[in-house]
Amino acid sequence: MPLEEAAALALEGVNQAVYGSIMTFVLDVFTKATWTVKACLLLFYVRLTIR
């Protein structure tokens, strides 16, 4: 968001922008955690089935 647009926000707009930023961060963390778990499960599967 440009600085001029952010400065013109009302309190409700600021609250919504902060909430949106937090939700974006949470979604990013959960996405990375999900892919990490998938990679670990894939490694476990490969180790179990290679032999």
C-alpha positions as CSV (number, residue, x, y, z in Angstrom):
1,M,0.0,0.0,0.0
2,P,1.5,3.4,-0.9
3,L,2.3,5.7,1.9
4,E,-0.2,8.4,0.8
5,E,-3.0,5.8,0.8
6,A,-2.0,4.4,4.2
7,A,-1.9,7.9,5.7
8,A,-5.5,8.6,4.4
9,L,-7.0,5.5,6.0
10,A,-9.5,5.9,8.8
11,L,-9.2,3.9,12.0
12,E,-11.4,1.1,10.6
13,G,-9.2,0.9,7.5
14,V,-6.1,0.7,9.6
15,N,-7.6,-2.1,11.6
16,Q,-8.6,-4.0,8.5
17,A,-5.1,-3.6,7.0
18,V,-3.4,-4.8,10.2
19,Y,-5.8,-7.8,10.3
20,G,-5.1,-8.6,6.7
21,S,-1.4,-8.5,7.2
22,I,-1.7,-10.8,10.2
23,M,-3.8,-13.3,8.3
24,T,-1.3,-13.2,5.4
25,F,1.5,-14.0,7.8
26,V,-0.5,-16.8,9.4
27,L,-1.4,-18.3,6.1
28,D,2.3,-18.2,5.0
29,V,3.4,-20.0,8.2
30,F,0.8,-22.7,7.8
31,T,1.6,-23.2,4.2
32,K,5.3,-23.6,5.0
33,A,4.5,-26.0,7.8
34,T,2.3,-28.1,5.6
35,W,4.9,-28.4,2.9
36,T,7.5,-29.3,5.6
37,V,5.3,-32.1,6.9
38,K,4.7,-33.4,3.4
39,A,8.5,-33.4,2.7
40,C,9.2,-35.3,6.0
41,L,6.5,-37.9,5.2
42,L,7.9,-38.3,1.7
43,L,11.4,-38.9,3.2
44,F,10.0,-41.4,5.6
45,Y,8.1,-43.2,2.8
46,V,11.2,-43.4,0.7
47,R,13.3,-44.8,3.5
48,L,10.6,-47.4,4.2
49,T,10.2,-48.5,0.6
50,I,13.8,-48.3,-0.7
51,R,15.0,-51.5,1.0
